[in-house]
Every structure is written in C-alpha cells, then in structure tokens.
Amino acid sequence: MTDYSRRQFIRRSATAAGLAALSPAFSFHILKAKPRLEEQVLGHGGFRYRVETGWGNLDPGQFPVNNCHEMVMDREKRLIMITDEVKNNILIYDKSGKLLDSWGHEFPGGHGLTLWDANGEEFLFICDPNLGKVFKTTLDGKILLTLGHPSEVGAYEADWAFKPTETAIGPNGDIYVADGYGSNWMLQYTAEGEFIRKFGGRGNADDQFLTVHGVAVDRRHAGSPTLLCTSRTHNAFKRFTLDGQYLGTLFLPGAYVCRPVIHGDYLYAGVCWSRLRYLNQTDNSGFVTIIDKNDKVVSNPGGTKPTYRKGELQLMVQSDPVFKHCHDVCVDDDENIYVCQWNAGQTYPIKLHRV
C-alpha cells in the first residue's frame, strides 16, 4: 500500500467511525450490504424467481426478530410482518426492504396475521397461541376486540387447549379462527365476536384436522366463496363451505403446508418441512408451493418440479437448500414473493423476484 493509499484508507475509516459515533441507526444504514439478486433461478414453468439476498435485513440490536411468522400487504403497498419478538412484534417494510415502522410488545407468541379490508378501512387480526387469544387491531396497533378461550362462550370445555394460529374474515365480516396448536377446531364468530359454531376437531376423518394451521376465504370460483383450511400433518388443504360443511381435500404429498394465501387465480403457501429423509418430516427442508385454481401444483420454488402420474401428484420435497422452514408467503402487486421463516436462525424475510 502506498503512502497516499494508506492516508486515504485512514481518512475513510475515521469518517465511518465518526458517523457511527453520531448515530447507531445511521451508521447501520451506511454499512448495511446492499441487497442483490442471486444468479440461481428457483421454480418451474411460468413461476420462476431469483433470490434477493439481504432484502429485509435490519440491525438485530435495534430491530431483532425471533421467528418471522407471517406477512401481509396493505392498500399503501406496505409489507406488515409479525414476529414473536416482543421488542418489536410488528415490522413494516416497503418493497425495497426499507423499514418504515415498528410496534408491538405484548404478543410473546405473535403468530397469525390477517389483513381485513372493510370497505376501505383496514384492520389486522393477530393470533397469539402463547396467550391463547385473538386480537383485532388498527394498523398502528390499537386493540379493538379480543377473543379469549372458547369456554367463555360455551364452545369448549374449560380444560381444552386453545392455541389459535390463524384467522380469516368472511364476506359478511364473520371471523374464522384456526385452533392449530390447540384442539384443532375451526371456530366461527360474528364480526362483533359472538360465537356461531365450530367444526373439524382433531382426527383423521376427511372433515377433521391434524394441525389446522391456517385458513383463507377462497373467492376464485363462481358461486359462493369457500374456506380453505390447512391440515398440515396430513400434507393437505381441506375445503369447506362458509358454514362448515366439508367439500373436499387437496392432497400435497410430502409438503407440510402452512396457511393458504390467495393471490389472483393462484394459491401460494410456505412449506415448513418436506419428507426429505426416510419419508419422515425433515428439519430445514422447506420450500414454496404454487397451485392454480384447478388445484394443480404449477411450481415449487426451492422444491422439486411438480410431477403428475395418471393424474396423481407425486411426492414433493426440497431440491435447493435455500430455505429452512417456510412459514408464510406474501405476494406483492409485481408478483414477487416474500418468504417468512420459522426456526431459521432469527433471519429476516427473503424476497423472491419473479422473472
């Protein structure tokens, strides 16, 4: 190194140190690695993606995450994510990965996050299985309604477990609650929180669930909308009418799917585990799956190409070790996918760019 180069290096180092001393947050933005697109392409057919590494990375000292559980996008194109880190349960990003806001310290098991657009006014529904409660909030965190243990409304026995994992809101405002980590019932309430009915429960019958982890209202088909409910241990989504009548099962062999996410004509889901080793549930084996409105899998970013033999879907497993445990996906208006992960070393969301 020449004397001139050495002096330039010392000058730049001193400048960086001075900025860091002035503002930790400012120094983080200066030093943060710029997100970049990887060369590897994930997915199949018309649904192929490049990984943008470092997209959602923040300073873990200021904005830590534990498990990045779920994400939704509001009317302002803000990406709202929930984590079970009580220093900041909610992180709000723009599509470039810039942090816009954060709030929430009262959800130690922050898990399910549903956005409800009520004729232009938006609300969040937060499920906390640790607290055994569901909260309706404003977009800035004001709690408007709380649903507690179903025994309070005569739906459960007092000793039944209630650990809600997800909600969906019906066309008339009815609230559907998936008790995914508890007693595996789907519970239906009015918009005001009055109990209507429950259906499902734990079991292997067609109309029962093993880990009813997620739920969504499916409006893609003509006629009445239906409910898609996850039965994760069954590697399946199960379809019901809005009043809880079983209609059918979408079997996804090998894929421990989380909640169903409807975007346009397609269903997207994070796969938390696949049956990668000895056909057993395997750690660090997640991927993303994409399914058309005819219930055909069209792409598996990070997973094996979907294959049908005599009309039957074959085993799907992880093919590229990009993801660990995909817990949720959010699809933006440019068809990019944001992947939230559980048990992934406290990492931030991953962005997949549609190509």
N, C-alpha and C positions, 0 to 999 in steps of 0.2 A: 504494500500500500504506500503510495507517495505521500509526502507531507501535506499536499493540497487535499488529497482524498481523505487523509486522516482528519484534517481540520473540518472538512465538510461532514464527515460522519459524526464527529463530536458535536458540531453545531446542531445537526438534526436530532441527535439523541437528547441534547439539552432542551431543545424546543418541545419534543414529545414529553419529556419529564415534567416540564413546566405546565403543559396543558393538563397532564394527569393530576398534578397537584391542585390545579384550579377547580376541576370538576370531574369526579369519577365517571359520571354518566357521559359527559362529553368525550372524555378520553376513550371510553369504551366504543363509542361510535366511530372515532378516528381509527382505532386499532382493529375493529371487527373486520374479519375477512369478508370480502365481497362475495355474495352468493354466485355460483357458477353452474352451468349446465354440464353434466357428465356426457360422455360420448355414447355410453351404453343406452340402448333403447329397450324399454320394458313393454310388454303387452303384445297383443295379437290383432290381426285384421286391421280394421279401421280405428282401433283404440290402442294407440301406441304412444309412449311417453318417455321423456328424458327427465332424469332426477336433477333437481336443483339443490345442490348440496349447500348447507348452511342457511337456507332460506329464512327460517324462523328463529335462528339462534339469537339469544339475548345474553346479557350479563347475569349469570346464575347467582351472583351475590346480591343483585337488586331484584331480579325477576325470576326466581327459581321455579322449576316445575318438578313434580314427582312423576305421576302418570298423566300423560296428555290424553284425556278420555274422549272428549267429543268436541266438534266444531260445527258452527252454523254461520250462514252469511245473511246479513240484514239488508234492508232496502237501500242503504247507503253503500253497499258493497264492502262493509266491514266484516272481517272474519273474527268471530267471537268464539273463544275456546275455553273449556273448563278443565281444570286440573284439581287434584286432591291435595294441593299445597296451599295451606291456609295463609301464607304470606301474600298470596295473590291468586285466589281461586279462578278469577276470570282474567284472561289476557285478550286484548283486542288488537288485531293486526290490520294493516291494509294489504293489498295483493302483492306489494313488493317485499313484504316481510317486515315493514317498519311497525314498531309498537306504537299504537295510538292511545291506549288507555289500559288501566288495570283496576280491579276492585275485588272485594270479597275476602273475608277472613273467617267465615262462620260455617264452612262446608268441609269438614275433615275427610269426608268420603265423596267429595264432588264427583259425580259420575255422568248421569244423563243430562243432556242439554237439548231442549227443543225450542224452536222459534215459532211463535204463533202470530201471524199477521191478521189482526181483527179489523178488516176494512180500513187498512192503512195505519192502524195503531199496533205497534209490535210489543210483544211480551216474551219473556223467557220462562220455561219450566225447568227447574233444576231438581234432579233426583240425588239424594244422599243416602245410600244404603247403610252407612255407619250410623246416621241419626235415625234412620227409619222414617223419613219424611220426604214429601214432595213440596216444592215451593214455586209459586208463581211470582215473578218479579218484573219490574220495569227493566229497560235495557241498561240502566245505571245502578241496578241492584236493590231497589226498594221492594220489600216483600209485601205482596198484596193478598196472598192466600196461602194457607198451609194445609196439606193433607197429612194426617198422622196415621197411627195404627188403625187398620180396618176394623178392629174390635170396637172402636169408638162408635161405629155406625152399624154394628151388628153383622159385619161381613166375615169376620174371623173370630175364632176362639182366642181368648186373651193370650194363650201360650204359643200361638202360631207365629212363626218368624215372618217379619215384614221388612224386606230389604230391597226397596224399589230401585230399578236400574234405568228405566226409560219411560217416556210419555209420548203420546200422540194426541192431537186435537182433531176432533171430528168436524164435519161441515157446520154443525149447529153449535159448536163450542164444547161438546162433551169431551171430557178428559179421560183418556185411556192410560192406565198405569200398569207397566210390566213389573211384576214382583220377581225379578230374575234371580236374585240371590237369596230369596226367602222361600215362600211356599209355592211359587210358580203358578200363581193365578194371574189372569188378566182382570183388572178391575175397571169398571166404567162409572164415572161420576158426571153429574151435570156441570156446566160451566161455573156454577156457584159452589161446587164441592159437595153436592148431595149424592149419596151412593145410589146407583141404579142396579148393577148386577156384577157378578163375577163369572168367569168361565175358564176352562182349562184345568189347572192344577197339575201337580207332579205325576208323571206316569208315561207309559209307552203307547197308550192308545192314540189314534190319529188326532183326536181333539185335545190331547194333553201335551205337556211340555217337559223337557229336561233343559233347564236354564233358558227361560223366556227372557232373553237378554235385551231384546229391542222390539219396537213396534213402529209402524208407519201406516198412514192412510194412503191407499193406492187409488188414484183418480185416473189412471191411464186408459181405462177401458170404458166403453159406452155403457150407460146404465148406472146403477148405484155404485158408489165407491166401496172398497173393501178394506179390511185390515190385514196387513202382513205382519206376522208375529214370528220372531226368532225362536227356534228351538235348537240352541247351539250344540248341545251334546248329541242331538240327532243329526247334525250337519244339515239343517233344513230351515226353510221358512214355511210357515203354515198360514193358510188364508182363511179368513172368517168374514162373515157379514158384520155389519156395524152393531148388530145386537147379539153377537157371539155365537153364531151358528157356523160349524166347521164346513169348509168348502173343498179344501184340497191341500196337498203338500208339495212343495218344490224341494226335491232331494238334491243335495250338493255333496256327493261323496268325497270325503277327505277334508272338507272345509268346515272348520269351526267358525261359522259366520257370526258377526256381531250385528248391530242394528241395520235394517234395510234403509237405504237412502234413495229416494226417488228424485231423478233429475231428468226432465223431458220425458222421453219414451223409455228410459233405461233405469234399471235398478243397480245401485252400486253398494258394495259392502266391504268392510275390512274383515279379513280372515285372521283370527287371533292365533290359531295353531292349524297345522295340517298333519295328516297321518304319515309323516315322512319316514319314520323309522319303525320297522316291525308292525306297520299299520296301526301304531298307537299314537296318541296325542303327543306331539314332539315340541319341545321348547324351541324358541327362536326360529319358527318355521312359517311365519305369516306371509300373506300376500294380499292383493286386492282382487276382487272378482266383479265383473260387469255382466249384466243379464238383460236381454231385450224383453219387450212386452209380451212375447210369446213364451217366456220362461226358458229361453235358450241362452246358455253362457256364451258370450262372444269374445271375451278377453279376460286374461288373468295377469295383470302386471305384477311381476315378481314370481309368478307361478307357472305351472306347466300349461301348454296350449290345451284349451278345452277340446275334448275328443268325444264323439258320439259313435256308438256301435249299435246298429239295429235300433236306433232311436233312444238308446240309454246312455246317459252321461257317465264317462269313466272317471276313475279316481283322479282327483286334482291335488297336487302338492306343490310346495315351494320349489322353484327352479333356480332362482338367483337370490343369494343371501343379502339382499338389500334391506329387508325389514326383519324385525324380531317378532313383535306381536301387534298386528294392525287392529286397533280398537275401533276406529271410526274413520270415515272419509267425508269430505265436504267438496262439492263440485261448484266451481265459480261460473260466471257468465261467459268465460272464454273456454270452457270445457277442461280447465286444468283441475287436478285433484290434489287436495291437501290431506295428508295421512297423519292421523294422531295415533300414537303407540302407547300401549301399556307395558310395564316391565321392560323398558328399553334403555336402562341406564340414565334415566332423567334427561333424555334428549328431547329437543323441540320438534315441532311438526316437520314433515318432509313434503316438499311440493313436487308434483309430477306435471311437467309441461306437455300438453297434447301436441303431437307432431303429425 
